[in-house]
Amino acid sequence: MPQNRSCLTDHVCARIVPIFSSLDTAGLLEVSSLIEHREYQRGELLFSQGDAGNYLYIVRFGRIKLYTVSGFSRRPPANN
């Protein structure tokens, strides 16, 4: 599926993310080499509670809803 990119290169995209903004060009190039572009559909599950934290998700468009699971109920986190 083709990606709709508004940034010219991944390292330019990485620079606008606050946690990467202070990196020099070499650092940005290193981070950008790890970037994978993904598109998700509304309601699609990205990860589940208890999954290993192998990825950092950066949302360019849209939003993510987070829920915690307790027994048989699903509810938003208390600080939401």
N, C-alpha and C positions, 0 to 999 in steps of 0.2 A: 504494500500500500504506500503510495507516495506521501511524503511528509510536507506539510505546509510550514515552511520556515520563514520567519521574518528577520532572523539574524543572518549576516553574511557567512560567518563561520562559527563553529562551536566555541572557540575561545572568546569571541566577542559576546556570545550569549552568556558564557560563564562569568564574564566581567560584570554583568548587570545584576548578578546574584550577590547580595550583600556579603555572605561569608567568603566569597572568592574575590571581592573587589580590591583587596589590598595585594593580591598576588602580582608578581611581575609577569612578563610575557612567557618566560620559560615555565613558570608555575601554571599559568593558564593553559598553555599547550599540553602540559601533563594531565591536568584535570580534563581538558576537552578530549583527550584520547580515550577517556573512560566513559564518555557520554553515550548513552543509547537513547535514541528518540523513540517514544512509544505513544500511541494514541489509545485511549480507553473510551468505552461507551458508557453512557449514563447507567448507573446501577452496577457496573462491573466491579468485582472485588479485586483489589490490588494486593492485599495481604491480610492475614488473619492474626488475631491475638495469639501470641506465643511463637509466631514464625521467627526464624533467625533474621537479624537485621543486616542483610547482605547488600542493601541498596539505599541510596539517598534519592528521594523523589523530589524533583523540582517541578512545580506546576506552572506552566507558561500560560495556559488558558483554562478557565473553569474553576472548579473547586472540588474539594474532597471532604466527605463527611466521615468522621471517626466515631466508632462505637466501641464500647466495652461489652463483654459477654459475661454474665453472671447467672449460672444455672441455665434456665430456659428463656431468660429475658435478654433483650438487646436494647441498650440505652446509650445515649450520648454521654461522654465523660462529664464529670461533675463540674468542671471549670468552663464548660461550653455555654 
